[in-house]
Amino acid sequence: MLRKTPLYSWHVSEGANMTEFAGYQMPLHYKTGIIEEHKNVRLRAGLFDLCHMGQIQVKGRQAGEYLDYVLTQKVSDMPDGLVRYGLLLDFSGGTIDDLMVYKRKEDYLLVVNAANKEIDYTWLLEQKGLFDVEINDLSDSYGIIALQGPASENILAPLLADGLGNLKYLRFIETELLEVPATVSRTGYTGTDGFEIYLPLQAIPALWNLLLEEGKSFGLLPIGLGARDTLRLEMGYSLYGHELSREINPLEAGLKWAIKFDKDDFIGKDALLKVKEEGVKRELLAFKTEGRVIPRNGYKIIADDKEVGFVTSGTYSPTLEVGIALGLVEKGLGDKEFYLDVRGRLKPLEKTKLPFVEASVKK
């Protein structure tokens, strides 16, 4: 039985094309379509239903110490109001999930991928051991709405009693919206300026409607999963199940910056140190295609007439108007000529640098 977010009825009433995603019925796109929704976020603003995402609270005397042990990132030194990206690994160095850590006054909030929230919660409980911590799954109590795009601040700021102040990227404030407690962070997965707003689940529909009304004059549109994916891929952001998995470790995925090897210990550290010592065998590369070729997930990547990797994420870039892809390939191929195997036909791939499109987050 597929689950529904509090906004499901609204999505259906607005003619959204609904699809299954991580056990939920979610909007893939609305009547305007993925390309127009994508462009609207880059140029104006878009509203995303993220109520399927997981939220796990960690609190207690040793919360910071415990999270330093289960995550690649160091979080015990985080000041209140800061957000950090981190990875949850298994003991073999495989990625269980990637997540965002919010350091609040009394606790830490982990925002995890929808498909992994039960797995993550179970894993965190299993690793608790003798740590003096309390771990709670808040996913069914709170929802998330993302407001993304250059007009986001102009839409949101007037709705907050004290405004947004000088809120910077990867920072958050605890405030009130619609007379209920809310967390507002300057974060997102699109590469544009924007915010993610956390509210009790029952208040989500009212906030959604309020934002759409306030944003009407700024060209705000609701945005589905399709454009969310094309927006994140233009930034080269990893997506769990594609660039990260139990079989793809974060060193292969180019996420060394999110791994703090100088910590005393963390789950997966020994395995990753061994990978470093032996040398990473695969690496994530960025490619563009020529003409009307659209790379798809799983397509083989060819060099020197042999398969050297595969596309982890591929799509049409509405901004660049070409096909773009991330591919996991054998390391050390240098300036080889790469090709995409499209149903038995080889199409040229141009290796390029990330991001495909420059980010415009407000730092």
LINDAVEN-V605295 format. One record per residue. N is the residue number from 1. RES is the residue in one letter. PHI is phi in radians with two decimals (* if undefined). D_FIRST is the distance of its C-alpha to the first C-alpha in whole Angstrom. Layout:
((N	RES	PHI	D_FIRST) (N	RES	PHI	D_FIRST))
This chain:
((1	M	*	0) (2	L	-1.29	4) (3	R	-1.50	6) (4	K	-2.25	10) (5	T	-1.45	13) (6	P	-1.08	16) (7	L	-1.76	17) (8	Y	-0.97	14) (9	S	-1.08	17) (10	W	-1.13	20) (11	H	-0.98	18) (12	V	-1.12	18) (13	S	-1.14	21) (14	E	-1.60	23) (15	G	1.35	22) (16	A	-1.15	20) (17	N	-1.44	19) (18	M	-1.55	15) (19	T	-2.52	13) (20	E	-1.45	11) (21	F	-2.62	12) (22	A	0.94	12) (23	G	1.48	8) (24	Y	-2.08	9) (25	Q	-1.60	10) (26	M	-2.25	14) (27	P	-1.32	17) (28	L	-1.41	19) (29	H	-2.87	22) (30	Y	-1.83	23) (31	K	-1.10	26) (32	T	-1.27	29) (33	G	1.62	27) (34	I	-1.10	27) (35	I	-1.13	30) (36	E	-1.19	31) (37	E	-1.11	29) (38	H	-0.99	30) (39	K	-1.10	34) (40	N	-1.14	33) (41	V	-1.18	32) (42	R	-1.15	35) (43	L	-1.73	37) (44	R	-2.26	36) (45	A	-2.88	33) (46	G	-2.44	29) (47	L	-2.07	26) (48	F	-2.09	23) (49	D	-1.50	20) (50	L	-2.01	19) (51	C	-1.22	17) (52	H	-1.43	15) (53	M	-1.15	18) (54	G	-1.65	18) (55	Q	-2.33	21) (56	I	-2.15	23) (57	Q	-1.64	26) (58	V	-2.19	29) (59	K	-2.49	32) (60	G	2.17	35) (61	R	-1.01	39) (62	Q	-1.94	38) (63	A	-1.01	35) (64	G	-1.12	37) (65	E	-1.10	38) (66	Y	-1.10	35) (67	L	-1.18	33) (68	D	-1.07	36) (69	Y	-1.37	36) (70	V	-1.59	32) (71	L	-2.01	32) (72	T	-1.27	34) (73	Q	-1.43	35) (74	K	-1.59	38) (75	V	-2.13	37) (76	S	-1.16	39) (77	D	-1.69	42) (78	M	-1.27	39) (79	P	-1.32	41) (80	D	-1.01	39) (81	G	1.59	37) (82	L	-1.84	37) (83	V	-2.10	34) (84	R	-2.30	34) (85	Y	-1.53	32) (86	G	-2.56	31) (87	L	-2.20	30) (88	L	-1.84	28) (89	L	-1.95	29) (90	D	-1.61	29) (91	F	-1.22	33) (92	S	-1.59	33) (93	G	1.56	33) (94	G	-1.27	30) (95	T	-1.58	27) (96	I	-1.38	24) (97	D	-2.95	24) (98	D	-1.99	26) (99	L	-2.72	26) (100	M	-1.97	28) (101	V	-1.91	30) (102	Y	-1.86	31) (103	K	-1.67	34) (104	R	-1.73	35) (105	K	-1.07	37) (106	E	-1.90	36) (107	D	-2.85	33) (108	Y	-2.03	31) (109	L	-2.02	28) (110	L	-1.77	26) (111	V	-1.80	24) (112	V	-2.06	21) (113	N	-1.16	19) (114	A	-1.00	16) (115	A	-1.21	15) (116	N	-1.94	17) (117	K	-1.09	17) (118	E	-1.23	16) (119	I	-1.09	18) (120	D	-1.08	21) (121	Y	-1.06	21) (122	T	-1.08	21) (123	W	-1.07	24) (124	L	-1.09	26) (125	L	-1.14	26) (126	E	-1.15	27) (127	Q	-1.62	30) (128	K	-1.08	31) (129	G	0.89	34) (130	L	-1.70	37) (131	F	-1.10	36) (132	D	-1.49	36) (133	V	-2.43	33) (134	E	-2.12	30) (135	I	-2.12	27) (136	N	-2.28	24) (137	D	-1.53	21) (138	L	-1.77	21) (139	S	-1.04	18) (140	D	-1.57	16) (141	S	-1.93	20) (142	Y	-2.26	21) (143	G	-2.11	20) (144	I	-2.28	22) (145	I	-2.12	24) (146	A	-1.85	26) (147	L	-2.00	29) (148	Q	-2.23	31) (149	G	2.19	34) (150	P	-1.06	38) (151	A	-1.58	37) (152	S	-0.99	35) (153	E	-1.11	38) (154	N	-1.13	39) (155	I	-1.37	36) (156	L	-1.45	35) (157	A	-0.92	38) (158	P	-1.14	40) (159	L	-1.47	37) (160	L	-1.78	38) (161	A	-0.95	40) (162	D	-1.84	42) (163	G	1.14	41) (164	L	-1.76	40) (165	G	1.01	43) (166	N	-1.86	44) (167	L	-1.12	40) (168	K	-1.74	40) (169	Y	-1.03	38) (170	L	1.08	35) (171	R	-2.21	37) (172	F	-2.53	35) (173	I	-2.18	36) (174	E	-1.85	35) (175	T	-2.52	35) (176	E	-2.27	34) (177	L	-2.43	32) (178	L	0.96	32) (179	E	1.12	34) (180	V	-2.25	31) (181	P	-1.06	31) (182	A	-2.48	30) (183	T	-1.97	31) (184	V	-2.14	32) (185	S	-2.06	32) (186	R	-1.58	34) (187	T	-2.49	31) (188	G	2.90	29) (189	Y	-2.17	28) (190	T	-2.04	30) (191	G	1.47	34) (192	T	-1.82	35) (193	D	-1.12	36) (194	G	2.95	33) (195	F	-2.43	31) (196	E	-2.11	28) (197	I	-2.07	27) (198	Y	-1.88	26) (199	L	-2.56	25) (200	P	-0.92	24) (201	L	-0.94	20) (202	Q	-1.20	21) (203	A	-1.62	24) (204	I	-1.06	22) (205	P	-1.02	22) (206	A	-1.14	26) (207	L	-1.16	27) (208	W	-0.98	25) (209	N	-1.15	27) (210	L	-1.11	30) (211	L	-1.13	30) (212	L	-1.10	30) (213	E	-1.18	33) (214	E	-1.16	35) (215	G	-1.56	34) (216	K	-0.97	35) (217	S	-1.26	39) (218	F	-1.70	38) (219	G	1.42	36) (220	L	-1.12	32) (221	L	-2.27	29) (222	P	-1.25	25) (223	I	-2.22	24) (224	G	-1.66	21) (225	L	-1.13	20) (226	G	-1.05	22) (227	A	-1.24	26) (228	R	-1.05	24) (229	D	-1.28	25) (230	T	-1.17	28) (231	L	-1.14	29) (232	R	-1.22	29) (233	L	-1.22	30) (234	E	-1.06	33) (235	M	-1.52	34) (236	G	1.35	33) (237	Y	-1.27	30) (238	S	-1.23	28) (239	L	-2.19	25) (240	Y	-1.07	23) (241	G	1.60	22) (242	H	-2.12	25) (243	E	-1.53	28) (244	L	-2.32	27) (245	S	-2.96	25) (246	R	-1.10	26) (247	E	-1.64	28) (248	I	-2.09	30) (249	N	-1.47	32) (250	P	-1.17	33) (251	L	-1.22	37) (252	E	-1.17	36) (253	A	-1.45	33) (254	G	1.31	36) (255	L	-1.92	35) (256	K	-0.99	38) (257	W	-1.09	39) (258	A	-1.66	36) (259	I	-2.03	37) (260	K	-1.72	40) (261	F	-1.17	42) (262	D	-1.40	45) (263	K	-1.24	42) (264	D	-0.96	44) (265	D	-2.82	40) (266	F	-2.74	37) (267	I	-1.08	34) (268	G	1.67	35) (269	K	-1.07	38) (270	D	-1.05	40) (271	A	-1.14	38) (272	L	-1.24	38) (273	L	-1.10	42) (274	K	-1.15	42) (275	V	-1.06	41) (276	K	-1.08	43) (277	E	-1.14	46) (278	E	-1.43	45) (279	G	1.70	44) (280	V	-1.16	41) (281	K	-1.55	40) (282	R	-2.30	38) (283	E	-2.53	38) (284	L	-1.61	36) (285	L	-2.07	38) (286	A	-1.85	37) (287	F	-2.36	38) (288	K	-2.06	39) (289	T	-1.92	39) (290	E	-1.80	42) (291	G	1.09	42) (292	R	-1.80	38) (293	V	-1.31	37) (294	I	-1.93	33) (295	P	-1.24	32) (296	R	-2.09	29) (297	N	-0.93	27) (298	G	1.63	28) (299	Y	-1.02	31) (300	K	-1.33	34) (301	I	-1.90	37) (302	I	-2.03	40) (303	A	-2.57	44) (304	D	0.93	47) (305	D	1.10	45) (306	K	-2.41	43) (307	E	-1.27	39) (308	V	-2.10	39) (309	G	3.01	36) (310	F	-2.64	33) (311	V	-1.32	31) (312	T	-1.54	28) (313	S	-2.57	28) (314	G	-2.58	29) (315	T	-2.90	30) (316	Y	-1.61	32) (317	S	-1.54	34) (318	P	-1.11	34) (319	T	-1.35	37) (320	L	-1.55	39) (321	E	1.06	38) (322	V	-2.47	38) (323	G	-1.35	35) (324	I	-2.30	35) (325	A	-2.71	33) (326	L	-1.84	33) (327	G	-2.35	34) (328	L	-1.66	34) (329	V	-2.26	37) (330	E	-1.00	40) (331	K	-1.36	42) (332	G	1.53	46) (333	L	-1.49	46) (334	G	0.97	48) (335	D	-1.73	49) (336	K	-1.05	48) (337	E	-1.48	47) (338	F	-1.86	43) (339	Y	-2.35	41) (340	L	-1.81	38) (341	D	-1.50	37) (342	V	-1.84	35) (343	R	0.87	35) (344	G	1.58	38) (345	R	-1.88	40) (346	L	-1.59	41) (347	K	-2.06	41) (348	P	-1.08	43) (349	L	-2.05	41) (350	E	-1.79	43) (351	K	-1.24	42) (352	T	-2.47	42) (353	K	-1.80	42) (354	L	-1.70	39) (355	P	-1.32	38) (356	F	-1.14	38) (357	V	-2.21	38) (358	E	-1.09	40) (359	A	-1.27	38) (360	S	-2.29	39) (361	V	-1.23	38) (362	K	-1.62	40) (363	K	-1.66	42))
